Amino acid sequence: MHLSMHNWMRSESLDVTLERLAKFGYESIELSGEPERYDTSEVRALLNEYNIRCWGAVTLMMGDRNMLAKDAGIRAQSVQYVKDCVTMVKELNGCELTVVPATVGKIEPDATPDEEWQWAVAGMQEVYDHSEREGVRLAIEPINRFETYFITRGAQALALAEATGANCGVCLDAFHINIEEADPYQAIRDAGDRLVDFHVADNNRMACGLGNWDWAKLVATLKEVGYDDALTVEFVAPIDRTPANEYPNAVETNPVDITPEELKFIQDHGSSLLSEEFYTFLVKKTAETLLPLIGSADGVEKNANNLSVFRR
């Protein structure tokens, strides 16, 4: 098992991200699903420079990206987008693509359950055929009911994976299963060998170790089912705009180059543009919490500043 991380939660150059990950003992990255943004030959060079590998990517289902849209043209464009993400992962020598089928933040359906299921299966099967040719494994991710109405529990993701193809897997997320599963640990056991990826954030979606998840028990459960791949960090720090704020330096105060769609995606998750100082604190805190549980804590920089500097 090793530490990985998403990069969609803060707008910054990829070399800044990779330098930070290497500093704190992360071994891989799960890139934002934005194939048009990345020149994969340039990304491969950066990955080699920092000795970080591409674990995979995650679909960013924002705007018109929706494999369940009532409009057939939007469905077709969305399927092609996911296929393009697969191709990007292939070109970066990655292993998997985490797929959220519907638009994140959309909580009202466009059609009947039967219609949407048929669209989801048809779209996933088309992507699956492409991913199998490219050697990239798909992982369907359930997210919580406040972000989607479609796939919110592990059992639902497994049903869609089974309908998609024998090699299609699932991705579980500690934050989401804490909300939606009656027994989050059993959800991990039920996923079994279809568990392809595992995302980590604490119960409050902060860095691991800043909430109430029992990380030792969770990692032990992953080991119990034979999962030995990435713990992919995906904290989305909530922003406190009251006098109770514990992290007054959390928000970025300098102009940031980010598209309106990407900014909305972050804000719709209850977060904002985070300062580099605060973001680095969260990356480090997660490493300090998880590395001792999955192997060695040697990757955490010994001389980094004390974590308490971020509190009042």
Buried (B, 14 or more C-beta within 10 A) or exposed (E): BBBBBBBBBBBBEBEBBBBBBBBBBBBBBBBBBBBEEBEBEEBBEBBEEBEBBBBBBBBBBBEEBBBBBEEEEBBBBBBEBBBBBBBBBBBBEBBBBBBBBBBBBBEEBBEEEEEBBBBBBBBBBBBBEBBBEBEBBBBBBBBBBEBBBBBBBBBBBBBBBEBBBEEBBBBBBBBBBBBBBEEBBEBBBBBEEBBBBBBBBBBBBBBBBBBEBEBEEBBEBBEEBEBEBBBBBBBBBBBEEEEEEEBEBBBBEEEEEBEEEBBBBBEEBEBBBBBEBBBBBBBBBBBBBBBBBBEEBEBBEEEBEEBEEBEE
